[in-house]
Amino acid sequence: MLTPFISSLLISILLVACNCANATPIQEPVDMELIQKQLEVTEHIANRANITNTPDTSERYRFDYPRLIHDIQRIRQGVQGYLSPSRAQPRDPREMVGDYRLDTPSAKPSP
């Protein structure tokens, strides 16, 4: 089960993400960096909870911390990819032939 701290942290991340939609272009990188920091904290808390919580065999359900950690890492990678996109590699141009003359067939048949 989610602890109240993790729940409130996830909600705050979602609220910041919603505010990013209305952010000015200048404010957006600042907000995205804040999201990155909050995701790092959330991942740290999830790692700690994964280590300290021992699964209770009598419970029917338990929280899947490894899946949460994996999803947080994917979100962080997506935000990081948005903040610093990879540059497109220059393509290799085709070799130039340099011969632009086309031979047109003659209108009169040759004898």
N, CA, C and O of each residue as an XYZ file, in Angstrom:
444
protein
N       0.836     -1.173      0.000
C       0.000      0.000      0.000
C       0.887      1.245      0.000
O       1.957      1.266      0.610
N       0.428      2.260     -0.683
C       1.190      3.505     -0.761
C       1.180      4.219      0.582
O       0.148      4.327      1.244
N       2.336      4.695      0.958
C       2.408      5.493      2.176
C       1.864      6.883      1.865
O       1.881      7.302      0.708
N       1.384      7.601      2.869
C       0.857      8.948      2.613
C       1.897      9.876      1.997
O       1.560     10.732      1.180
N       3.163      9.709      2.385
C       4.207     10.575      1.839
C       4.395     10.332      0.346
O       4.491     11.280     -0.433
N       4.449      9.057     -0.055
C       4.616      8.742     -1.479
C       3.403      9.225     -2.256
O       3.545      9.771     -3.350
N       2.209      9.029     -1.702
C       0.995      9.490     -2.378
C       1.020     10.994     -2.592
O       0.733     11.475     -3.688
N       1.362     11.736     -1.546
C       1.381     13.193     -1.687
C       2.483     13.648     -2.632
O       2.318     14.638     -3.345
N       3.606     12.936     -2.644
C       4.691     13.292     -3.551
C       4.286     13.051     -5.005
O       4.568     13.877     -5.873
N       3.630     11.928     -5.270
C       3.171     11.649     -6.630
C       2.126     12.667     -7.073
O       2.125     13.099     -8.226
N       1.244     13.048     -6.166
C       0.238     14.055     -6.502
C       0.905     15.392     -6.805
O       0.504     16.083     -7.741
N       1.917     15.762     -6.024
C       2.598     17.036     -6.287
C       3.321     17.007     -7.625
O       3.380     18.023     -8.318
N       3.872     15.858     -7.997
C       4.520     15.739     -9.307
C       3.498     15.940    -10.414
O       3.767     16.632    -11.395
N       2.325     15.337    -10.258
C       1.282     15.501    -11.268
C       0.812     16.948    -11.351
O       0.555     17.453    -12.444
N       0.699     17.614    -10.217
C       0.286     19.015    -10.233
C       1.314     19.894    -10.928
O       0.953     20.791    -11.691
N       2.575     19.644    -10.672
C       3.626     20.413    -11.346
C       3.582     20.131    -12.842
O       3.751     21.040    -13.654
N       3.355     18.874    -13.205
C       3.283     18.524    -14.625
C       2.109     19.231    -15.289
O       2.231     19.682    -16.428
N       0.978     19.335    -14.602
C      -0.174     20.046    -15.159
C       0.128     21.529    -15.327
O      -0.286     22.142    -16.311
N       0.841     22.099    -14.381
C       1.197     23.513    -14.484
C       2.174     23.766    -15.615
O       2.231     24.876    -16.144
N       2.951     22.748    -15.998
C       3.899     22.920    -17.101
C       3.174     23.151    -18.416
O       3.716     23.787    -19.320
N       1.953     22.639    -18.532
C       1.198     22.825    -19.764
C       0.876     24.298    -19.985
O       0.769     24.739    -21.130
N       0.721     25.057    -18.919
C       0.411     26.476    -19.020
C       1.641     27.357    -18.871
O       1.524     28.583    -18.863
N       2.794     26.765    -18.753
C       4.017     27.528    -18.499
C       4.476     28.249    -19.754
O       4.216     27.819    -20.878
N       5.163     29.353    -19.530
C       5.766     30.062    -20.646
C       6.999     29.288    -21.097
O       7.538     28.492    -20.328
N       7.453     29.505    -22.322
C       8.639     28.777    -22.792
C       9.868     28.999    -21.919
O      10.720     28.116    -21.823
N       9.973     30.154    -21.285
C      11.121     30.428    -20.426
C      11.007     29.645    -19.122
O      12.015     29.179    -18.589
N       9.801     29.497    -18.608
C       9.567     28.821    -17.341
C       9.608     27.301    -17.493
O       9.896     26.596    -16.526
N       9.329     26.796    -18.669
C       9.224     25.347    -18.857
C      10.478     24.576    -18.452
O      10.349     23.586    -17.731
N      11.682     24.966    -18.869
C      12.862     24.201    -18.437
C      13.034     24.175    -16.920
O      13.491     23.177    -16.363
N      12.671     25.262    -16.258
C      12.766     25.309    -14.796
C      11.793     24.308    -14.187
O      12.144     23.569    -13.268
N      10.567     24.288    -14.706
C       9.572     23.342    -14.209
C       9.983     21.901    -14.493
O       9.787     21.019    -13.656
N      10.546     21.665    -15.656
C      10.959     20.303    -16.001
C      12.110     19.841    -15.106
O      12.167     18.671    -14.729
N      13.014     20.738    -14.768
C      14.093     20.395    -13.834
C      13.524     20.067    -12.455
O      14.007     19.162    -11.774
N      12.504     20.806    -12.053
C      11.847     20.530    -10.776
C      11.197     19.148    -10.799
O      11.269     18.403     -9.822
N      10.570     18.819    -11.907
C       9.984     17.481    -12.050
C      11.077     16.426    -11.948
O      10.891     15.402    -11.290
N      12.213     16.665    -12.592
C      13.329     15.713    -12.519
C      13.773     15.503    -11.071
O      13.985     14.368    -10.645
N      13.913     16.579    -10.325
C      14.343     16.466     -8.925
C      13.320     15.711     -8.091
O      13.682     14.890     -7.249
N      12.042     15.989     -8.324
C      11.002     15.295     -7.575
C      10.959     13.812     -7.934
O      10.707     12.968     -7.074
N      11.200     13.502     -9.185
C      11.254     12.093     -9.581
C      12.437     11.386     -8.927
O      12.327     10.225     -8.534
N      13.570     12.084     -8.807
C      14.730     11.499     -8.127
C      14.410     11.194     -6.667
O      14.763     10.133     -6.152
N      13.735     12.139     -6.005
C      13.360     11.931     -4.605
C      12.372     10.776     -4.491
O      12.497      9.929     -3.607
N      11.391     10.746     -5.386
C      10.403      9.668     -5.363
C      11.062      8.320     -5.592
O      10.716      7.338     -4.935
N      12.006      8.267     -6.513
C      12.710      7.008     -6.771
C      13.521      6.584     -5.546
O      13.566      5.403     -5.202
N      14.155      7.547     -4.900
C      14.928      7.242     -3.690
C      14.017      6.671     -2.599
O      14.368      5.688     -1.946
N      12.863      7.283     -2.406
C      11.914      6.806     -1.396
C      11.401      5.418     -1.760
O      11.274      4.556     -0.891
N      11.107      5.198     -3.032
C      10.622      3.883     -3.466
C      11.700      2.817     -3.269
O      11.394      1.696     -2.864
N      12.956      3.159     -3.553
C      14.051      2.204     -3.315
C      14.164      1.866     -1.838
O      14.320      0.702     -1.468
N      14.084      2.888     -0.998
C      14.163      2.658      0.443
C      12.995      1.798      0.922
O      13.187      0.876      1.715
N      11.794      2.092      0.447
C      10.619      1.312      0.844
C      10.727     -0.122      0.353
O      10.303     -1.048      1.043
N      11.287     -0.312     -0.827
C      11.470     -1.660     -1.374
C      12.419     -2.474     -0.505
O      12.219     -3.673     -0.309
N      13.450     -1.819      0.013
C      14.438     -2.519      0.843
C      13.893     -2.786      2.246
O      14.086     -3.872      2.792
N      13.215     -1.800      2.826
C      12.797     -1.924      4.226
C      11.517     -2.721      4.419
O      11.333     -3.329      5.473
N      10.634     -2.736      3.443
C       9.375     -3.462      3.598
C       9.562     -4.929      3.254
O       9.980     -5.279      2.150
N       9.247     -5.769      4.210
C       9.298     -7.213      3.963
C       7.903     -7.664      3.569
O       6.923     -7.290      4.213
N       7.807     -8.466      2.514
C       6.486     -8.892      2.060
C       5.795     -9.752      3.124
O       6.390    -10.674      3.683
N       4.551     -9.433      3.385
C       3.744    -10.192      4.331
C       2.994    -11.259      3.536
O       2.184    -10.942      2.665
N       3.267    -12.502      3.840
C       2.660    -13.599      3.075
C       1.174    -13.737      3.346
O       0.472    -14.398      2.581
N       0.673    -13.129      4.419
C      -0.755    -13.235      4.717
C      -1.586    -12.227      3.920
O      -2.802    -12.380      3.808
N      -0.939    -11.201      3.369
C      -1.667    -10.201      2.591
C      -1.938    -10.715      1.189
O      -1.105    -11.394      0.589
N      -3.102    -10.386      0.681
C      -3.471    -10.824     -0.660
C      -2.723    -10.025     -1.726
O      -2.302    -10.574     -2.744
N      -2.565     -8.748     -1.487
C      -1.886     -7.873     -2.438
C      -0.721     -7.181     -1.750
O      -0.725     -6.976     -0.536
N       0.261     -6.831     -2.540
C       1.367     -6.029     -2.037
C       1.789     -5.066     -3.135
O       1.517     -5.285     -4.315
N       2.444     -4.019     -2.729
C       2.837     -2.980     -3.675
C       4.054     -3.439     -4.465
O       5.002     -3.986     -3.902
N       4.021     -3.213     -5.769
C       5.102     -3.633     -6.661
C       6.113     -2.485     -6.795
O       6.065     -1.707     -7.748
N       7.020     -2.397     -5.827
C       8.024     -1.330     -5.831
C       8.971     -1.413     -7.027
O       9.276     -0.375     -7.615
N       9.450     -2.597     -7.414
C      10.335     -2.635     -8.589
C       9.677     -2.070     -9.849
O      10.341     -1.409    -10.649
N       8.396     -2.322    -10.031
C       7.705     -1.778    -11.204
C       7.601     -0.259    -11.098
O       7.792      0.446    -12.089
N       7.298      0.248     -9.901
C       7.235      1.693     -9.695
C       8.585      2.331    -10.001
O       8.653      3.352    -10.685
N       9.649      1.734     -9.499
C      10.999      2.267     -9.724
C      11.320      2.283    -11.214
O      11.888      3.250    -11.722
N      10.958      1.215    -11.910
C      11.206      1.142    -13.358
C      10.417      2.231    -14.096
O      10.945      2.884    -14.996
N       9.153      2.419    -13.711
C       8.337      3.442    -14.363
C       8.880      4.846    -14.096
O       8.890      5.689    -14.993
N       9.327      5.094    -12.876
C       9.912      6.407    -12.556
C      11.157      6.650    -13.403
O      11.371      7.756    -13.898
N      11.978      5.613    -13.567
C      13.185      5.752    -14.389
C      12.822      6.059    -15.837
O      13.480      6.874    -16.482
N      11.779      5.410    -16.350
C      11.349      5.684    -17.728
C      10.855      7.115    -17.875
O      11.150      7.778    -18.869
N      10.102      7.591    -16.887
C       9.612      8.970    -16.937
C      10.785      9.942    -16.890
O      10.815     10.918    -17.639
N      11.750      9.677    -16.013
C      12.932     10.545    -15.919
C      13.685     10.578    -17.241
O      14.132     11.638    -17.677
N      13.826      9.413    -17.883
C      14.518      9.368    -19.173
C      13.759     10.173    -20.221
O      14.371     10.854    -21.044
N      12.428     10.100    -20.195
C      11.626     10.872    -21.139
C      11.769     12.364    -20.937
O      11.898     13.117    -21.902
N      11.746     12.795    -19.690
C      11.917     14.221    -19.391
C      13.320     14.662    -19.783
O      13.493     15.730    -20.371
N      14.323     13.848    -19.463
C      15.701     14.193    -19.813
C      15.873     14.254    -21.327
O      16.571     15.129    -21.840
N      15.239     13.326    -22.044
C      15.298     13.356    -23.502
C      14.649     14.600    -24.081
O      15.084     15.118    -25.109
N      13.599     15.080    -23.410
C      12.944     16.303    -23.853
C      13.820     17.521    -23.577
O      13.907     18.436    -24.395
N      14.468     17.518    -22.412
C      15.304     18.661    -22.040
C      16.566     18.761    -22.881
O      17.024     19.864    -23.179
N      17.122     17.644    -23.263
C      18.342     17.662    -24.073
C      18.212     16.628    -25.186
O      18.766     15.532    -25.098
N      17.467     16.993    -26.243
C      17.263     16.037    -27.333
C      18.564     15.758    -28.074
O      19.433     16.621    -28.197
N      18.669     14.543    -28.558
C      19.864     14.203    -29.331
C      19.757     14.862    -30.698
O      18.672     14.964    -31.271
N      20.859     15.294    -31.193
C      20.879     15.948    -32.497
C      20.838     14.891    -33.584
O      21.410     13.808    -33.453
N      20.160     15.230    -34.639
C      20.094     14.313    -35.772
C      21.479     14.203    -36.402
O      22.181     15.198    -36.581
N      21.845     12.998    -36.724
C      23.136     12.777    -37.364
C      23.069     13.260    -38.810
O      22.062     13.047    -39.485
N      24.127     13.908    -39.292
C      24.101     14.345    -40.690
C      24.075     13.131    -41.606
O      24.766     12.137    -41.384
N      23.270     13.246    -42.623
C      23.177     12.110    -43.541
C      24.276     12.215    -44.591
O      24.742     13.305    -44.921
N      24.669     11.085    -45.096
C      25.684     11.064    -46.145
C      25.013     11.380    -47.475
O      24.119     10.651    -47.906
N      25.436     12.463    -48.132
C      24.821     12.768    -49.424
C      25.291     11.767    -50.478
O      26.374     11.189    -50.385
N      24.450     11.591    -51.462
C      24.835     10.700    -52.560
C      25.972     11.332    -53.354
O      26.155     12.549    -53.369
N      26.711     10.476    -53.996
C      27.800     10.966    -54.834
C      27.211     11.716    -56.023
O      26.259     11.249    -56.648
N      27.778     12.876    -56.333
C      27.291     13.663    -57.460
C      27.942     13.162    -58.737
O      29.149     12.930    -58.797
N      27.112     13.003    -59.752
C      27.607     12.509    -61.037
C      28.202     13.645    -61.855
O      29.291     13.495    -62.408
N      27.520     14.762    -61.943
C      28.032     15.911    -62.673
C      27.664     15.919    -64.150
O      27.925     16.920    -64.817
N      27.085     14.881    -64.689
C      26.690     14.827    -66.098
C      25.190     15.049    -66.156
O      24.407     14.181    -65.767
N      24.790     16.231    -66.651
C      23.374     16.585    -66.654
C      22.774     16.568    -68.051
O      21.636     17.001    -68.232
N      23.498     16.088    -69.027
C      23.008     16.074    -70.400
C      22.249     14.789    -70.651
O      22.727     13.690    -70.371
N      21.042     14.961    -71.193
C      20.242     13.808    -71.582
C      20.225     13.734    -73.096
O      20.009     14.751    -73.756
N      20.442     12.590    -73.648
C      20.328     12.386    -75.085
C      18.873     12.082    -75.392
O      18.296     11.126    -74.873
N      18.291     12.919    -76.250
C      16.900     12.689    -76.631
C      16.885     11.933    -77.943
O      17.712     12.189    -78.818
N      15.969     11.021    -78.087
C      15.886     10.298    -79.367
C      15.454     11.257    -80.471
O      14.650     12.160    -80.238
N      15.985     11.061    -81.656
C      15.649     11.943    -82.779
C      14.226     11.651    -83.237
O      13.730     10.531    -83.120
N      13.573     12.711    -83.771
C      12.193     12.579    -84.229
C      12.125     11.789    -85.523
O      11.119     11.127    -85.781
N      13.185     11.840    -86.361
C      13.190     11.115    -87.636
C      13.935      9.809    -87.448
O      15.015      9.766    -86.858
N      13.343      8.758    -87.958
C      14.072      7.489    -87.875
C      15.279      7.510    -88.800
O      15.211      8.051    -89.904
N      16.353      6.939    -88.366
C      17.556      6.906    -89.205
C      17.403      5.827    -90.270
O      16.810      4.780    -90.010
N      17.962      6.086    -91.534
C      17.784      5.113    -92.634
C      18.552      3.850    -92.454
O      18.486      2.962    -93.304
